[in-house]
Amino acid sequence: MTTRPTLPPAVLAAVVLACGGASSVAAERPSTTPLVTVTPRATEELLANPGIGWQTFHRTSKQDKSLPGWIPSTVQYARWGWGELEPAPGKLNEAFLDDVLRQSRESGQKLAFRVMCCSTTRGRPYHPAWLADVGGRVLECDYEGRTVLPIPDLDDPIVLSRHLDFIRRLGRRYDGHPDLDHVDLGSVGWWGEWHLSGSKRCKIPTLENRMAIVNAYLQAFKKTPLVMLIGGGPCLKYAVEHGTGWRADCLGDLGGFSRNWCHMRKGYLIWIKESSVENAWKTAPVAWESCWDMRRWVQEGWPLRYIFNYALALHGSQMNNKSAPLPDGPEVRPELERFLRRLGYRLVLNELRHPAQVQAGGKLALAMRWQNVGSAPCYRPYRLAFCLTGPQGRRLVAVGKTTVNRWMPGSVDIFSKAFLESPPDLPPGDVQAVTETLEVPDDLPPGRYTLAVGVVGEATDTPVLRLGIEGRDAEGWYPLSHVEVRQ
């Protein structure tokens, strides 16, 4: 018989760990009740956790032939033209988006996407074909010597109002969708990247109109996280002040465009400081995309350790390599595993202490030491929870008061000269001392109970996270010790 009693708000989260090879347990005998101390064993496993790790690109993990079996992926990233998502005035292409979301879910992933308006490919515009028919102005633009490239004029009142309405309807339909990880706040400039570099004819929309687009996304997506390209200038600063994260799309560039300039040494850190977004990672995610793809890094001889340490130090949570094949080389997999092991949050239980016995109707005090050894926080207020399983399968599940989103990783000074010369290993976060009290119902049958710990969702008592320790069972709990319940 399984019971899930409703526990009062004062119930504290409890410690969990069972001795079967995943931890070491030592009994201590103070003057009253013996104490059990559990030291879980850390794992080197790459963890498939929500919102972190390797992104596939325009294909699910099941469809991605370049995704090695040893790399887990929980996010599919894609970007589509406005015209593809709104093929007729006022009509979202819900069938298309719903199908992509379904495929992502069936692959164990969530979807992240960006909307684009301006294409640099002749004959393949991103704006809707119907835009001119409703009176919207379309400009003839150029890009690095290529001409006639039609792009929508977002300074035109008709175009702007239509696009703002599109964003509002997009949010009305998909904000908070359970299969949506985040939205990449795009729309403006080439590929939705907030610039029109390489064009002599066209200019970026006015600051007022760019801000109107940012505000439209902020108002449309209040539940689903937003990120914005790092080069967004004052718009990025404003967006981050209102809760967005940021993304950068040329990780790995150490001189591929110019001998005197590169994204990693000259671009990112300057843009971060100019926009005052150096602390954005504390409350919203940072996402990386490779410059070209990782094969170019190896061809150029750019050090993987430098690139990956840099990405971790700037507190990235996700990495998109465009679903390209990985480069050859003996150092590639070890360096990539080392990077992915720390990319995003990684929660480790270092120690659990609790009395070996508890009276039915009494309280079981739990003392824990947790640590985030990853590169970013968990941005969801997932909760510590505990499961007691005893005679005849009797089960008690209790959700504690502790939320894991407050556990920060370590940090380094990214603006120092030494950092640019050689980004250091990111240190682990501070150890978090956590105490919880598990209230034991007075009708709980006596006997020996297995105590397990887990991290559950915001509104459920089902485990949602993998921890950086051994011992996970099929339901996502970590059974790590035992408690004797007495009447």
N, C-alpha and C positions, 0 to 999 in steps of 0.2 A: 504494500500500500504506500502510495506517495502522497505526502502532504506538503502544502506550501502555505503555511499559516501567515496571516497578515500580521506583520510586526510593527510596533509603534515607532514613531520617528526617532526615538532615542536609541534604536537598535544600531549598534556599531558594526562595521564590517569586520569579519573575522579572518584569521590566518588559515591557510590551507597548505598541506603538504604531506605526502605519504612516503613511507620509507623505501618503497621498492626500487632501489637503485638510482633514484633520481635525486636523492638528497642524503645527508647524514643527520642522524638524530641522536641527541645525547640527553639523558635524564639527569636533572639536577634536583637535589633534595634540600630545600630550605626548611625552615622550622615548621612550616605548615604543610602545604600540598606540593607534591613533586611537580617540577616544571619540565616541559619538553622543549628543547631547542632544535630547530630544523634549519639546516643550511642547504638550500637547493643547489643543484649542480647546473651551472650555466650551459647553454647550448650554442653551437656555432651555426645552427641552421638558419637559412634565409627564411624570413617569416612573411607569409602572405597575409598582411594586415590591411584593413581599410585605409584608403587615402595615402598610402606610401608606396615607394618602390618604383619598379620598372613599368613604364607605360608602353602599351602597344599603340600603333599608329594606323588609324583607318582600317583596322581589322581587330578582331577579338584574339584572345590568347589561343583559342582553338584554331583560328584561321591563319595565325602568324607563323609561316614556315621558317622564319629566321629566329624565332624564339626558342632558345635551348630549353630542354626539359628541366634543367637545374635552376632556371630563373623563374620565380613566381611573378605574376602580374595581376594586380587587382584593379587597374584602371586602363580603359581604352580612351585615347585622345584623338579627336578629329576636328577638322575645320571645314566649314561649308560656306558657299556664297549665299548672300541674302536671297537671291533669286531661287536657289534650290530649296530654301526653307519657306519661301512665300511665293510659290509659282503663279498665284493669281491674287489680285488685290484683296486684302483682308482674309486670306485663306492660308493658314499655316499648313505645312506639309506634315501633319500629325502622323499619318500612316508611316511615313519614312522614319521620323524620329522615334516613334513608338517601337518600330521594328529594330532599330539600332539599339535602343535601350533593352529590348527583350534579348537580343543576341548577347549583349554585354552581360546581362544577368545570368544567362544560361552558361556563360563561360566563367562564372565566378568573379565578374568584374563590374565596375560602375563606369559610366561614361563621363568624359569631360570634353567640352567643345568650345569653339570660337566661331563667330560670324564674321565674314569678310565682305567688303563692298567693292574694293578696287583691285583689279587683276592686271598683271603685267604680261599676260599671255594673249596675243592677238587672236580674236575670234572666240575667246572664252571669257566673257565678262562675268563678274560675280553679282552684279545688280540685276533686279528683275527685268525681264524683257518688256513688261507692261509699264515701266516707270515713265517713259516718254509719252505713252498714250494717255496718262492721267495728268499731263502737264509738267512733269518733273524735268529739270534741266540735266542733261548729260553732257559732260565735257569731253573734248578730244585731247587726250593727254599723251605724254611721251615718257619713255623710261630708258635711260642709257642708250640713246640713239634710236630706239624703236619707237615708231609712231603708228599710227592712230590707235590709241588705246582708250576706249570709252570708259569713263568712270562717273559715278553719280556725283553731283554737286551738293554736298551736304550743307552748304551755305544757302542753297535755294530753299525757300520756305516750304514748298510742296514736298520736295525730297526729304527734308529734315522731319517734317511732321509725319510723313508716311513711315519713316524709319523709326521714329520714337514710338509710334503706335505699334509697329511690329515688335519692338522690344517689350513693350507693355504686355502685349498678348502672349508673347513667348514666355514671359515670367508667370503670367496668370495660369498658363497651362502646365508649366514644368517646374516652377519653383517648389523646392522641397520634395521633388520626385525621389522615391527611395532608390532608384537606380542611377541617379545623377550625382557624381562626385563633386564637380565644380564647373563653373562657367568662366571661360577666358574672356574678359571684357575687351572686345575688339571693335569692329565696325569701321574705325577711322584709318585711312591711309592704306598703302600697299599691304595686302594680305591681312588687314586688320591690325597692323603693327604700329600704328600711330606715327607714321612718317610717310613722306612722298619723296624720299631721297632718289636722286637720279633723274628727276624731272625738272625741265626748265620752263614748262608751260603752266604747270598746275601748282597750287599752294595748298597746304594743309588747311582745313576749315578754321574759322575764327575760334579764339579761345572760348568765347561765349557759347558757340554751338558745340564745341567739343565737350564743355562742361555739361551742356544739356544732355548729351549722349551718356556721359558718365552717370549723371543723376538718374537717367531713365533706367540704367542697369541696376543702380543701387536701390531704386524703388521697386523694380520688378523682381529682384532676387534677394529677398530678405532671409530666407532659410538656407538656400544653397550657397556655399562659399563662392566668392569671386576672386579672380586674380587678374592682374593687368601687366602688360609688357613694361619692362623696366625703363625703357626710354620715353615714357609718357610725360616727362617733365612736370609742370604744375598740375596737370590732370592726374598723374600718378600720385603726387603728394596729396591731393584732395581725396582721391579714391582710398588711399591707405588710411588717411585720417578718419574715413568713414567705414573702415573695417575690412578692406580687401587685402589680399596678399599680392605678390608679384611673381612674374615668370621672366625668364631670360632665354633667348633662342639661339645663342651661339657659344654655348659652353665648349671649351676646348680650343678656341681660337687664341693662339699665342703668336700670331703674326702671319696668318694666311692671306690677309687682305692688303697689308702694308707693312713695310719694315719699321715704320715709325708709329704705328698704331695697331692695337689689337683689343678685342673685347675684354679679355680678362685682366690685362694690366693697365689699360687706358680708359676702358668704357664703363664697366659695371660699377666699380667703386666710386667713380666720379658721379655717375647718375644717382647712385644710392645716397651719397652725401648731399648732392644738389636738391634732391627731392625729400631729404630727411626721412628716409624709409629704413634706416638701419635696424630699427626695432620692430618692423612689421612682422617678422617671423614669430614673434612671441604670441601673436593672436591670430595669425592667418598664414596659410601655406605659401611656400616658395617652390616653384616648379622649374626644372631645367630642361632644355632641349639642346641636343648636340649641334655643333657647327659642322655642316656637311653631315658626316656621321663618324663613328669612332675609327673606321678604317683610315680616314684622312689623318687622324691624330697619329696613328702608328706610322703611316707613310712619311709624315713630316718629322718623325722622331720626337714629337712632343711627349714629355713624361706623363704617364697615366697617374702616378702617385701625386704629382703636382696638381693635375686637373681635379682629381677626385677629392684630395684634401681641401682644395679651394672650395669646391661645391659643398662639402660638408660644413666647412667653417662659416659659409654664408647661410647655413641652416636650411638646406634644401630638403624637401619631402619626396619629390618625384623626379624621374628622369625619363626623357623621351629620346630614343635613338632612331626615330622614324621607321621602326621595324626593319632596319637594314641589317644585313649579316654582320656578325661580330668580326673584327680583324683577326688575322692569324698571329701567332706568337705565343711563346710559353708563359709570358708574364700576364697575358690578357685576362684569363679566367681568375687567377689568384687576386689580381688587383681589383677586378670587377666584383668578385665575391666580398672582398674586404670592404669595398665601397657600399654595396647593397646591404651588407650586414648592419650598417650604421645609418643608412639613408632613411630619414624620418624618425619616428619614435621607436624605441626598443626598451621595453619595461622589464626589469629584472628584480625578482624578490631575492634579496641577499640573506635574509634571516627571518624566522618566525618563532615566536615563543608563546607558549600557552600552558595553563595547568593541565596535568595529565588526567584530572578528574573534574567533573562538574555535577552538581545536584540538579535533577529535574526541577524546573521552576527557578533555577538560579541563573547566574550570568557567567559566561566564559570570556575572560579577558584575553585579548590577542594583541601582541606587540610585534610590529614588523619593521623591517628596514628595506625600503624600495629604492630603486635608482633607474633613471632614464639614461641609458648609455648610447642613445642614438644621436641624431643631429637636430631634431626638432621636437616640439611638443606634440602630443595627441590633441587635435583641435576639437574633439568631441568630449562632452562631459560624461564619458563612460564611467561606470561605478564598480568599485570593489564589491565582490559578493562571495558568499561562503556556502558550502554544501556539506551537511552532515548526513552520512548514509550508514544505517545500522541494521539491526536484526530484521529479518523478513523484508529487506529492501526499504524499510521506513526511511524517508528522506525529508530533511529540513533544509530549505533554501532561504537564506537571509541576505538582503542587499544592505550594504553599509552606507555610511555617510560620506565616504571618501570618493572624490572624483579624480581621475588620473590626469586630466588635462592641465593640472597645475604643476606637474613634475617637469621641470626644465632640463634641457641638455647642458653640457658645458659650453664655454665660449672662448674665443681667442680675439686678439686685436687685429681686425682685418685692415685697418688703415695704416699700419706700421710699414716701414721700409722692409723690415725682416720678413713680414708676411708675403710681400710680393716676390721676394727672393726665393723663399721656400715655405709654402704654407705648412704649418705644423699639424700633427695629429690633433684632432679635436678631443679635448678631455671629456670624460663622462660627466654627467650632471651630479649635483650634490645628492648625498644619501638622504632620503626622506624617512623620518621616524613617524610611523603611523600606528595609532592605537585604535582598536575597535572593540566593542563588547557585544557578544552574541547572547541574546536572551533565549534561554532554553525553556520551551513550554513545560508546564508541570505534568502534562500527560504523555510526555515522550517516554517510550518504553526504555527500561534500563538495558545496558549492554555496551559493547565496544563499537564505536562509530568511527568511520573514516572521515577525516576533515580535509576538504578540498577548497582551493581558492580559484577564483576566476574573475574576469572583467566582463561585466554584462552591459547591455545597451542602455539607452537613456530611459526607456519605458518598459523594459522587459527584464526577466531574470534568466535570460539565456546568454551564455558566454559569446562574445563577439571578437575578442582579441587573442592572439597567440602571444605568450610571454617568452622571454629569452631564457627560459629554464627548461630542463627536461621533465618528462612525466605527464604530458598532456594525454587525457583520455579521449574517447571517441566523441564525447559531448562537449569537449572544450574546457573541462575542468582539470585542475592539477591536484590530484589527491596525494598529500604529502605527509600526513601524520594521523594519529589516532587519539581519540578521547573516550574515556570511560564515563558513561552517564549512569548515575546512581539515583535510586529513589530514597 
